[in-house]
Amino acid sequence: MKKLFLFLAATVLTASVCAQEKEVLTAHKTFDNWYLGFNGGAATPMHKWGDNGFMKGIAPSAGIRLGKNLTTVFGVAVDANAYLESDDKSLMKTRTFIDAINVDGVGTFNLSNFFGGYLGKPRRVELVALGGFGWTHQFGSIYPRANGINSKVALDLTFNLGSSRAVQFYLEPAFVFGMWDNGRMFNALSRHSKNFGYDSRSGLFQLNLGLNFKFGTSNGTKNFAYARLRDQSEIDDLNARINELRDENDNKDRRIARDIRRIAELEDSLEAAKKVKPTVVNKVTKVVNVNNNVLQPTVIFGQGKSSVDAAQMASVAMIAKYMKNHPESKILIKGYASPEGNPELNQRLSENRAQSVKDALVNRYGIAASRLTIQGMGATDELFDEIDFNRVATFTDTTK
C-alpha cells in the first residue's frame, strides 16, 4: 500500500510539473487564489453508536473554510465544522447546543484539471477531492469532554458561477474518522476498544452544501490565467525594432543638434549684418544691343510643305518693298523646319522653303536674284515656343 501511495504521488507531481512546463500561468503570488467559504448540512454515524446508528441521531452541521489554490490542481484549506444538538437523540447526546467541533487542515486535488487540463479559467462543473487531518473537541455533560485527532476525506461536486467564476457552489459528501482521543469518546459511544483509524465504527458520514467566494488576484481576475508567451523569433524581431527606433532617435538627435548649430550661426550672421553700414549703389543702365539687320516679316509654311501659301504672300511683298526702298540691300533668306520627322528630310525641306521664297521675290516682284542668298537651317524648336511657328523662312539684311 505504501509503495502504491508513493507511486501515485510521484505520478501526480510529474503531471503537475509537465503541465506547468507546457503553459505559463499567472497569479502565483502569496495573496493570489485565496477563497472563503461557508457551508451547512448534517452528519450521522456510519456505525452504531449506543442508541444511534446510520441515519439515526442526525446532527445539523455548520462550517467555514479558508483555502488557497497553489496550482490549478493542488490546494490547501483550513476547514472547521460544528455539529449541533438537535434533540435528546442527537449525535453524541452531549445535551449541549454544540455536540462537537472539527478543525481540519486538508489538501485539495482538482480531478477535472488533473485529467482534463486547465482551460484558462475554471470549468462550470468540476470534481475536487479533499483529504487531511485535524483536531476534534467533544462537548458534553454525560461523557467527559474529550480532544482527539480526526481524518477527513471528501469529494466536492463544484459549480463555478458567473462569467468570472468568482463564486463556487458545492455539494460535499464527506467521511470523518476518529484516529485517536484522550477521552475515548468514540470507544465509549461504540462500545468497542480498538476501533480507531479508517474504521466505520469510529466515523461520521457528513453531507454539506457550501459557497466559496474567491478573492481577486494579481492578474486582474479571480483565478489562474494563461500568460501571453512570445517565442524567440518574436523576441528577436522586437529587439531589432527597438534597435531601429534607437537609431532613428539618435539620428533625430544629431539632426536637432546640427539645426541648433545652424540657427546659432545664422543668428551670429544676422547680428554681424546689423552692424554693417549700408552701401550706396549707383544705378547702372543696362544697354541692350538690338539686332537691327533681322527683318520682322516671316513666311510660315504648313507641315511638310515648301510652297508659299497665298496668305503668306503679304510678308513676301513687304520684303520686296523694303528691297526696292533700299536698292543697296542684300537679303539672306533662312529656311527652317520643325523638329518632327527625319533630320535629313527636314534639312532638305528647310532649303526648299528658302528657295520658294526667293523664287517668289524674283519671279513675282522682280527682285534681282544676285541680291538674294538662301540657307537651309534644318529643324529647330528654338525660334518660337509653339512648334508650328518654327516652320518658317526669315529675312536678314546682310548689308547692315
C-alpha positions as semicolon CSV with decimal commas, in nm:
position;residue;x (nm);y (nm);z (nm)
1;M;0,000;0,000;0,000
2;K;0,284;0,237;0,087
3;K;0,456;0,176;-0,246
4;L;0,130;0,237;-0,431
5;F;0,080;0,566;-0,248
6;L;0,435;0,679;-0,330
7;F;0,385;0,583;-0,694
8;L;0,063;0,782;-0,719
9;A;0,222;1,083;-0,550
10;A;0,515;1,075;-0,794
11;T;0,276;1,048;-1,088
12;V;0,072;1,345;-0,970
13;L;0,384;1,556;-0,913
14;T;0,525;1,470;-1,256
15;A;0,197;1,554;-1,429
16;S;0,179;1,886;-1,248
17;V;0,535;1,978;-1,342
18;C;0,475;1,885;-1,707
19;A;0,159;2,094;-1,712
20;Q;0,349;2,390;-1,572
21;E;0,625;2,347;-1,835
22;K;0,376;2,342;-2,123
23;E;0,183;2,650;-2,008
24;V;0,281;2,953;-1,804
25;L;0,007;3,064;-1,566
26;T;-0,024;3,396;-1,387
27;A;-0,150;3,458;-1,030
28;H;0,113;3,266;-0,833
29;K;0,181;3,533;-0,573
30;T;0,135;3,486;-0,199
31;F;-0,204;3,656;-0,180
32;D;-0,340;3,510;-0,504
33;N;-0,612;3,246;-0,533
34;W;-0,748;3,266;-0,177
35;Y;-1,114;3,193;-0,107
36;L;-1,351;3,197;0,188
37;G;-1,642;2,957;0,215
38;F;-1,944;2,881;0,431
39;N;-2,131;2,552;0,444
40;G;-2,408;2,372;0,622
41;G;-2,557;2,026;0,628
42;A;-2,597;1,722;0,853
43;A;-2,390;1,435;0,994
44;T;-2,474;1,081;1,102
45;P;-2,271;0,791;1,243
46;M;-2,153;0,537;0,989
47;H;-2,191;0,261;1,255
48;K;-2,396;0,201;1,566
49;W;-2,306;0,445;1,845
50;G;-2,503;0,350;2,154
51;D;-2,866;0,408;2,065
52;N;-2,769;0,584;1,743
53;G;-2,659;0,447;1,407
54;F;-2,655;0,530;1,039
55;M;-2,931;0,785;0,971
56;K;-3,016;0,782;1,344
57;G;-2,912;1,063;1,571
58;I;-2,860;1,303;1,278
59;A;-2,696;1,628;1,383
60;P;-2,711;1,952;1,185
61;S;-2,370;2,099;1,099
62;A;-2,236;2,438;1,001
63;G;-1,888;2,524;0,890
64;I;-1,641;2,771;0,747
65;R;-1,350;2,715;0,512
66;L;-1,045;2,927;0,422
67;G;-0,836;2,797;0,136
68;K;-0,576;2,873;-0,128
69;N;-0,519;2,711;-0,467
70;L;-0,146;2,658;-0,506
71;T;-0,175;2,535;-0,865
72;T;-0,461;2,455;-1,097
73;V;-0,463;2,104;-0,945
74;F;-0,341;2,131;-0,585
75;G;-0,450;2,350;-0,298
76;V;-0,473;2,369;0,081
77;A;-0,753;2,471;0,315
78;V;-0,849;2,501;0,677
79;D;-1,194;2,353;0,735
80;A;-1,395;2,397;1,057
81;N;-1,727;2,227;1,127
82;A;-1,959;2,240;1,429
83;Y;-2,214;1,961;1,498
84;L;-2,524;2,089;1,673
85;E;-2,752;1,917;1,931
86;S;-3,092;1,866;1,773
87;D;-3,277;1,661;2,040
88;D;-3,215;1,401;2,311
89;K;-3,129;1,150;2,035
90;S;-2,864;1,369;1,880
91;L;-2,528;1,251;1,755
92;M;-2,341;1,228;2,085
93;K;-2,612;1,304;2,343
94;T;-2,398;1,579;2,494
95;R;-2,703;1,780;2,597
96;T;-2,519;2,096;2,488
97;F;-2,600;2,324;2,196
98;I;-2,284;2,210;2,017
99;D;-2,201;1,838;2,029
100;A;-1,852;1,867;1,881
101;I;-1,625;2,070;1,653
102;N;-1,367;1,962;1,396
103;V;-1,087;2,184;1,267
104;D;-0,904;2,016;0,979
105;G;-0,614;2,102;0,757
106;V;-0,686;1,946;0,418
107;G;-0,529;1,926;0,078
108;T;-0,742;1,972;-0,231
109;F;-0,696;1,788;-0,558
110;N;-0,884;1,910;-0,867
111;L;-0,958;1,592;-1,058
112;S;-1,109;1,777;-1,354
113;N;-0,794;1,983;-1,414
114;F;-0,565;1,688;-1,347
115;F;-0,726;1,463;-1,606
116;G;-0,866;1,724;-1,847
117;G;-0,613;2,005;-1,822
118;Y;-0,674;2,366;-1,730
119;L;-0,870;2,563;-1,992
120;G;-0,764;2,914;-1,896
121;K;-1,037;2,950;-1,635
122;P;-1,235;2,706;-1,420
123;R;-1,497;2,485;-1,582
124;R;-1,861;2,536;-1,498
125;V;-1,866;2,197;-1,323
126;E;-1,562;2,038;-1,157
127;L;-1,484;1,747;-0,929
128;V;-1,245;1,814;-0,637
129;A;-1,114;1,560;-0,384
130;L;-1,017;1,666;-0,030
131;G;-0,830;1,490;0,246
132;G;-0,640;1,571;0,562
133;F;-0,616;1,559;0,940
134;G;-0,742;1,778;1,218
135;W;-0,846;1,827;1,575
136;T;-1,178;1,722;1,731
137;H;-1,325;1,857;2,052
138;Q;-1,634;1,699;2,212
139;F;-1,859;1,896;2,445
140;G;-2,097;1,724;2,682
141;S;-2,249;1,660;3,021
142;I;-2,284;1,281;3,001
143;Y;-1,940;1,183;2,878
144;P;-1,630;1,373;2,980
145;R;-1,507;1,643;2,744
146;A;-1,251;1,498;2,507
147;N;-1,000;1,610;2,244
148;G;-0,891;1,391;1,959
149;I;-0,735;1,361;1,616
150;N;-0,954;1,303;1,314
151;S;-0,909;1,245;0,943
152;K;-1,143;1,389;0,683
153;V;-1,192;1,254;0,329
154;A;-1,439;1,426;0,094
155;L;-1,538;1,471;-0,266
156;D;-1,677;1,807;-0,383
157;L;-1,904;1,845;-0,684
158;T;-1,847;2,215;-0,756
159;F;-2,037;2,458;-0,974
160;N;-1,845;2,775;-1,071
161;L;-2,087;3,063;-1,114
162;G;-2,069;3,387;-1,311
163;S;-1,861;3,489;-1,610
164;S;-1,556;3,544;-1,390
165;R;-1,612;3,216;-1,196
166;A;-1,577;3,419;-0,875
167;V;-1,836;3,221;-0,673
168;Q;-1,829;2,846;-0,627
169;F;-2,124;2,638;-0,507
170;Y;-2,050;2,283;-0,400
171;L;-2,212;1,964;-0,276
172;E;-1,980;1,772;-0,045
173;P;-2,024;1,417;0,086
174;A;-1,752;1,354;0,345
175;F;-1,625;1,091;0,588
176;V;-1,471;1,194;0,921
177;F;-1,281;0,922;1,105
178;G;-1,170;0,932;1,468
179;M;-0,800;0,848;1,475
180;W;-0,734;0,893;1,848
181;D;-0,878;1,075;2,150
182;N;-0,786;1,121;2,511
183;G;-1,136;1,061;2,642
184;R;-1,225;0,753;2,442
185;M;-1,531;0,928;2,312
186;F;-1,562;0,711;2,003
187;N;-1,494;0,394;2,202
188;A;-1,743;0,486;2,472
189;L;-2,015;0,551;2,217
190;S;-1,949;0,248;2,007
191;R;-1,860;0,015;2,294
192;H;-1,551;-0,106;2,110
193;S;-1,198;-0,082;2,241
194;K;-0,992;-0,082;1,921
195;N;-1,184;0,098;1,650
196;F;-0,960;0,399;1,578
197;G;-0,834;0,470;1,225
198;Y;-1,021;0,441;0,899
199;D;-1,294;0,232;1,057
200;S;-1,663;0,294;1,009
201;R;-1,720;0,224;1,380
202;S;-1,537;0,549;1,464
203;G;-1,656;0,751;1,167
204;L;-1,920;1,004;1,062
205;F;-2,084;1,048;0,725
206;Q;-2,149;1,413;0,652
207;L;-2,329;1,589;0,365
208;N;-2,280;1,965;0,325
209;L;-2,381;2,236;0,083
210;G;-2,146;2,532;0,062
211;L;-2,047;2,854;-0,111
212;N;-1,688;2,969;-0,170
213;F;-1,613;3,333;-0,250
214;K;-1,286;3,388;-0,438
215;F;-1,068;3,694;-0,379
216;G;-0,908;3,893;-0,660
217;T;-0,565;3,801;-0,796
218;S;-0,266;3,993;-0,929
219;N;-0,365;3,916;-1,289
220;G;-0,692;4,109;-1,255
221;T;-0,916;3,801;-1,242
222;K;-1,032;3,566;-0,965
223;N;-0,842;3,261;-1,096
224;F;-0,530;3,142;-1,274
225;A;-0,492;3,272;-1,628
226;Y;-0,253;3,195;-1,911
227;A;0,027;3,440;-1,971
228;R;0,084;3,551;-2,330
229;L;0,411;3,382;-2,431
230;R;0,646;3,502;-2,703
231;D;0,881;3,275;-2,897
232;Q;1,244;3,360;-2,959
233;S;1,188;3,481;-3,317
234;E;0,925;3,729;-3,195
235;I;1,161;3,848;-2,923
236;D;1,438;3,890;-3,182
237;D;1,203;4,091;-3,406
238;L;1,107;4,315;-3,113
239;N;1,473;4,368;-3,022
240;A;1,552;4,453;-3,383
241;R;1,266;4,704;-3,392
242;I;1,386;4,855;-3,064
243;N;1,735;4,897;-3,212
244;E;1,587;5,059;-3,524
245;L;1,390;5,305;-3,312
246;R;1,702;5,381;-3,110
247;D;1,897;5,452;-3,430
248;E;1,616;5,674;-3,558
249;N;1,612;5,859;-3,228
250;D;1,990;5,904;-3,238
251;N;1,969;6,036;-3,596
252;K;1,697;6,281;-3,492
253;D;1,911;6,396;-3,201
254;R;2,203;6,455;-3,438
255;R;1,981;6,648;-3,682
256;I;1,842;6,856;-3,398
257;A;2,193;6,932;-3,274
258;R;2,301;7,025;-3,629
259;D;1,999;7,250;-3,673
260;I;2,069;7,418;-3,339
261;R;2,425;7,491;-3,452
262;R;2,298;7,624;-3,785
263;I;2,048;7,850;-3,609
264;A;2,325;7,981;-3,387
265;E;2,542;8,052;-3,693
266;L;2,256;8,235;-3,867
267;E;2,187;8,437;-3,554
268;D;2,556;8,535;-3,541
269;S;2,548;8,629;-3,910
270;L;2,235;8,836;-3,854
271;E;2,395;9,023;-3,566
272;A;2,705;9,085;-3,778
273;A;2,492;9,208;-4,068
274;K;2,314;9,454;-3,841
275;K;2,647;9,612;-3,757
276;V;2,746;9,668;-4,124
277;K;2,664;10,014;-4,264
278;P;2,459;10,017;-4,586
279;T;2,647;10,081;-4,914
280;V;2,504;10,317;-5,176
281;V;2,499;10,156;-5,519
282;N;2,485;10,381;-5,826
283;K;2,215;10,294;-6,070
284;V;2,351;10,117;-6,376
285;T;2,166;10,146;-6,704
286;K;2,166;9,822;-6,891
287;V;2,235;9,863;-7,263
288;V;2,062;9,611;-7,481
289;N;2,200;9,560;-7,827
290;V;1,924;9,514;-8,079
291;N;2,000;9,314;-8,391
292;N;1,851;9,553;-8,649
293;N;1,960;9,350;-8,951
294;V;1,693;9,081;-8,889
295;L;1,376;9,197;-9,060
296;Q;1,041;9,141;-8,890
297;P;0,830;8,970;-9,158
298;T;0,838;8,588;-9,168
299;V;0,679;8,335;-9,402
300;I;0,505;8,043;-9,228
301;F;0,468;7,705;-9,402
302;G;0,230;7,416;-9,350
303;Q;0,362;7,090;-9,202
304;G;0,568;6,906;-9,464
305;K;0,514;7,181;-9,728
306;S;0,765;7,410;-9,902
307;S;0,535;7,616;-10,126
308;V;0,433;7,967;-10,021
309;D;0,063;7,995;-9,942
310;A;-0,132;8,292;-10,074
311;A;-0,191;8,405;-9,715
312;Q;0,186;8,439;-9,665
313;M;0,247;8,648;-9,980
314;A;0,187;8,967;-9,779
315;S;0,515;8,904;-9,591
316;V;0,697;8,842;-9,922
317;A;0,553;9,167;-10,061
318;M;0,680;9,361;-9,755
319;I;1,035;9,230;-9,816
320;A;1,011;9,321;-10,185
321;K;0,904;9,676;-10,096
322;Y;1,189;9,702;-9,842
323;M;1,445;9,598;-10,108
324;K;1,307;9,848;-10,358
325;N;1,328;10,126;-10,099
326;H;1,685;10,020;-10,017
327;P;1,844;9,933;-10,352
328;E;2,180;9,865;-10,188
329;S;2,040;9,598;-9,955
330;K;2,110;9,229;-9,989
331;I;1,890;8,972;-9,816
332;L;1,978;8,631;-9,663
333;I;1,673;8,402;-9,664
334;K;1,692;8,129;-9,395
335;G;1,455;7,832;-9,414
336;Y;1,358;7,629;-9,105
337;A;1,168;7,307;-9,031
338;S;1,001;7,192;-8,710
339;P;1,176;6,906;-8,521
340;E;0,933;6,628;-8,617
341;G;1,047;6,368;-8,866
342;N;1,378;6,263;-9,019
343;P;1,667;6,513;-8,980
344;E;1,784;6,472;-9,343
345;L;1,429;6,528;-9,472
346;N;1,393;6,837;-9,250
347;Q;1,723;6,974;-9,388
348;R;1,602;6,945;-9,749
349;L;1,261;7,084;-9,650
350;S;1,424;7,394;-9,492
351;E;1,631;7,453;-9,810
352;N;1,328;7,416;-10,035
353;R;1,132;7,665;-9,822
354;A;1,407;7,929;-9,855
355;Q;1,424;7,862;-10,231
356;S;1,046;7,901;-10,271
357;V;1,057;8,247;-10,106
358;K;1,350;8,352;-10,329
359;D;1,162;8,237;-10,641
360;A;0,859;8,440;-10,537
361;L;1,067;8,759;-10,488
362;V;1,243;8,711;-10,824
363;N;0,953;8,595;-11,039
364;R;0,667;8,793;-10,889
365;Y;0,827;9,113;-10,763
366;G;1,124;9,143;-10,998
367;I;1,399;9,141;-10,736
368;A;1,741;9,058;-10,880
369;A;1,848;8,708;-10,791
370;S;2,201;8,834;-10,718
371;R;2,070;9,030;-10,421
372;L;1,918;8,714;-10,262
373;T;2,100;8,432;-10,082
374;I;1,933;8,123;-9,933
375;Q;2,037;7,895;-9,644
376;G;1,862;7,580;-9,518
377;M;1,887;7,576;-9,134
378;G;1,727;7,232;-9,085
379;A;1,499;7,153;-8,788
380;T;1,472;7,383;-8,486
381;D;1,242;7,444;-8,187
382;E;1,424;7,749;-8,053
383;L;1,280;8,028;-8,265
384;F;0,934;8,019;-8,114
385;D;0,764;7,845;-7,821
386;E;0,498;7,698;-8,047
387;I;0,641;7,416;-8,257
388;D;0,426;7,506;-8,561
389;F;0,574;7,859;-8,568
390;N;0,922;7,713;-8,637
391;R;0,821;7,607;-8,990
392;V;0,926;7,948;-9,132
393;A;1,154;8,148;-9,357
394;T;1,323;8,457;-9,207
395;F;1,500;8,755;-9,367
396;T;1,831;8,914;-9,271
397;D;1,977;9,233;-9,432
398;T;2,343;9,143;-9,466
399;T;2,444;9,496;-9,561
400;K;2,379;9,634;-9,211
